[in-house]
Amino acid sequence: METLTLHPKNKEQLNALKAFAKALKIDFEKEKSTYNPEFVAKIKRGQEQIKAGKGIKIAIEDLWK
C-alpha cells in the first residue's frame, strides 16, 4: 500500500481532509512541527522576498572574503 503526505494550506482544508479520512475509515497520524512557528514564518517571508527579487546573490568564491 502507498502512503500519501498531504499539505493543506489552511485550517478549512485540514478539517475537510480529516473528515474525509474518518468517513472512509482511513487511519491517519498527526505530527506537529518541531520548529518554532516564528522561525518558520521568518523563513517563509525570506523565500517570498527571494521570489520577488529582493535578495543578494554571493558567489561561493567570495563567501569568505
Buried (B, 14 or more C-beta within 10 A) or exposed (E): EEEEEEEEEEEEEBEEEEEEEEEEEEEEEEEEEEEEEEEEEEEEEEEEEEEEEEEEEEEEEEEEE
